[in-house]
Amino acid sequence: MSRRAAVVAVTALAPVSWGTTYAVTTELLPPDRPLFTGLMRALPAGLALLALTRTLPRGAWWWRSAVLGALNIGAFFPLLFLAAYRLPGGVAAVVGSMGPLVVVGLAALLLGERPTARTLSAALAAALGVSLVVLRAGAAFDLVGVVAALASTASMSAGTVLTKRWGRPEGAGPLAMAGWQLTAGGLLIAPVAFLVEGAPPALDGRAALGYAYLALANTAVAYWLWFRGVERLTATSATLLGPLSPLTAAVVGWAALGQALGPVQLLGMAVAFGATVVGQLPARGTRGARRSFRFPERNDRKDSIDLMGEAMRR
């Protein structure tokens, strides 16, 4: 397996993990507490990573971490849950599947990543495939829900592109970056959750297990893998892994919750998965994806020596 293929495979674990969120939420957690669930996903995970890395932002990275935390976590989680509650029938997932198209546009504007016909085709095919998987006849369209879904998609897409553009400071790895953003996002969600939903609900053993899974595996580990992948891949390649999340949710729903998968859903899964694979192929005329591994703001001496040695080996 090539280096890039290994990075893609590891990064894909993040959206696969996120695809289990629906099953865990519906089967283990108290109902009608989406903001509290978002808070329990973000803040404990962020604080745990801060304790593990013992690294705090410095200089401009205080406000950058706050911005990224707001986009990737603080705004994304509440808007996503609002859309899910207001848009039955998988409509929220369909709107979310437009994320790769938003990232393609933002990456062209902010990163200079020129969109190709293959990238645009893969993004459109992924959205079509997800639509076939999750949409059902009679799906309702609610204006507030649609706006929330669009805003959540734009928020996460902008966060992904800015994460790529700003890179990370010297001496701070993806684990620290994930901790900063999750903590900042959780602190933004906390007052909203308490104002809207009131005091936290009583938790039994099942709920505690569910929140522990969401905070650790589904959030702390998954976002670390995601930010690590965004660093090493192009923004469009990373975001084209996103359709794996609704596909995983569909598979888990079929295997664990007894939900049916008909021929249309299976076709949609094949289309979306195929588009995801196509979106990871290296651009023509490049040798692998070495350039995508370059981190914009890292100029440490060790990386420079490694790159010089690689050039000499060529």
N, C-alpha and C positions, 0 to 999 in steps of 0.2 A: 504494500500500500504506500502511495506517495505521501509526502509530507502534507500537501494540501488536502488530499483525500482524508487523511487522519484528522486534520483540523475540522473539515466539514462534518465528519462523522461525530466528533465530540461535540461540536457546536449544536448539531441537530438534537442532541439529548435535551437541550433546554426547551424547545417547543414541544418535544414529545412529553416532557414532564408537565408542561403547562396544559397539555391535553387531558391530563388526569384530574384537573381542578374541578370540573363540573361533577364528576362522579363522587369525589371526596366531599364536596360541598353539599350535595343533595343527600348523601347517605350518612354522613357523620356529624355535620354541623347544625346548629340551631337555625331555623328558617328566618327569612326576612331580616337578616342583619348583614347586608352586603358591605357597608362601610366598616363595621367592626371586623369583618373577615379580611378586608383589605388592610386594615391596621395591623391585625395579627399576622398577616403574611409579611408585611414590610418591616415594622419597627423591631420586633424581636430578632429577625434575621440580620438587620443592619447592625444592631448593637452587638450581636454575637460575632459578626465579622470584624467590627471595630476592636472588640476585646481580643480576637485572635491575631489580628495584624498589628495592633498597637501603633497604627499610623493615622495621623490626622492630616487634613488638607493644609496647604501652605499658600500664602499669597492669593493670587487670583483664583486658586482652586477652591476657596471657600464659596465664592459666588457661582463658579462654574458647577460645582457639585450640587448646589441648591437648584440651579436651573435644570441640570440633567435629572436630579431627583424628582423635581416637579413634573417634568415631561414624561420620564420613563415610569414613574411610580405614583407620585402624589396626585397628578391629574388623571393619569391613565387608568388606575384602578377604579376610582369612583365613577368615572364616565363609562368604563366598560361594564361595571355592575348595573349602572342605571340603564344602559342600553339593553342589557340582558333581561332586565325586569320589564322593560317597556316594549320589547320587540320579541314576541314569541315566534316559534317556527324557524329559528335559525337565522333570522334576518340580520341580527347583530353580527353573527359570524361571517355572513356574506359581505357586509360593509367592511368588517375588519380585514377580509381577504383582499381588499383594495390597497392595503398597506404597501405592498411592493411597488405599485404604480406611483404612490406618493413619494416613496423613497427614491425611485428612479428620477423623478423630477427634482427633488431636493438635492440629490447627489450630483446631478448635472449642474445645478446652480451653485452649490457650496463647495463641492469637492472636485469638480471638473471631470467626473466620471461620465463619459459620453455614452448615452444609451444606444444599444444596438437593436436591430430588428429581432434578434433571438431573445434578448432580455425582455423586450416589450411583449413579445409573443408568449414567453414563459409566464410573465406576470398576468397577462389576460387569461391564459389557459388555466393557471392556478385558481384565479377567481371563479372561472366557469366551473371547474371541478368541484370546488368547495360549495358552490351554489347547488350543484346537483346532489351533493351529499346531505346538506343540512336543510334545504328549503322543502317545505311541505305545502300541499294545496291549501289555500285559504289563509296563508301567512298574513298577519296583520301588520300594517305600516302605521306607526305612530310618529308624529312629527318630532316630538321631544326626544323619543327614542332614536330616531334616525340622526338627529343633530348630535346627540350624545355619542352615537356610534362613530359618526364621521369625526367628531372632535377627539375621541379616544384614539382612533387610527392616526389622525394627524399628529397627535401628541407623541405617541410612541415612535412614529416615523421620524419626526423632527429630533427626538432624543437619540435615535440610532445614528442619524447623520451627524449631529453635533458631537456625539461620542467619538465618531470616526475623525471628525475635523479637528477636535481639540486634543485628541490623543490622551496621554496621561503624563503626569510629571515624573521626573527621574526619581527613582527610589520607591515608587508606589506601583504595585502590581495590580492585575485585574481584581484580585480578591479585595484589596483596599478600596478600589474604585467602586465595586459593588456595595461594600459596606457604607461608604459615604452616601451613595445615592439612595440606598434603601432606608438609611436613617433619616435623611432629609425628606424623602417622600413620606415616610411614616409619620414624621412630626407634622407634616402638612395635613395628613389625613386625620390625625387624632382629634383636633378641635371640631372638625366637621362631623366626625362620627359621633362624638358625644352630644353635639348640639342637635343633630338630626335624629339619632337613634336612642339617645339617653344612656343610662348606665349600662355597663357590660352585662350580658346574660349569664345566668348560672351555667356552669359547664360540668357535664358528666364525663366519664372516662372516654367515651367514644368521641366526644367533641374535643377533649384535650388531645387525644391521639391524632385527630384530623388536623387541628391547628398546628401541632408539632410537625406533622408531615409537610403542611403547606409552608411553614416558616423555614424549615431546614432544607429538605430535598427540593421542594417545588419552587422555592424562592432564593434562599441563600446560595445553594449549589447551582441552581439553574441560571440565575442571573450572573454568577461568576463565570460560568461556561459561555453565556451569551456575550458578555462584554469582552471576554478573551477572544471569542470568535470574531466579533466586530473589529477588534484590533488587527486580526490577521487576514481577514477576508475583505473584499470590497463590500460597501454598504448594501449594494443590490444583491450580491450573492448571499449575504447573511439574511436579509429580509425575505428572500425567496425560500428560506427554510421554514418560514412562518406557517404555511399551509399544513405542515406536519402536526400542528396543534389541533385543529378541528378534525383531521383524519384520525389522530390518536383518540380523541374524544368519541368519535363514531365507533372505533374498534372496541374501546373499553365499554361503551354503552351496549354494544352487541354481546360481548363476552361476559360482562359482569352484571349488567342490568336487564338483560333480556330484550333489548331493543332490536327491532327488525332492520335488516339491510337488504333492500330489494335490488333488482338489476340496475335501476337508475343510480342508486347510491354507490354500487360497486363500480359502475362506469365512471362516476364522478371521482371516486377515490383513485382510480387508475389514471385519469386525466391530471388530477392535481399532483399526484406523486410523480408522474412523468414530467410535468412542468417543473417541479422542484429539482429533479435530477438534471434536466436540461439547464436550469439556471445555475448549476454549479460547474458546468463545463468551462474550462479556461478559454479566454478570448483567443481568436485566431491571430496568429502572428506573434504570440508571446510564448516564452519557454516556461511552461508551467504557470505558476502564479507567484513568482518570487517577489514581484513588486507589491503584491497585496499584503505581504508580510511586513512591509516597512511601516513603522509607527511614526506618524508625522512629527511629534514633538519630542521624541526620544533621541538624544544625541550623545548618549553615554559612550565612554571610550571602549567598553567591551564590545558593544554592538558594532562600532566602527571597525574594530580589529577583525571581528567575525566576517563582516562584509568584505573587507580587503582580502582576507584569506580565501573566501569563496571566489572572488574575482581572479585571484592568482591561480586557483585550481582549474578555472576554465581555460 
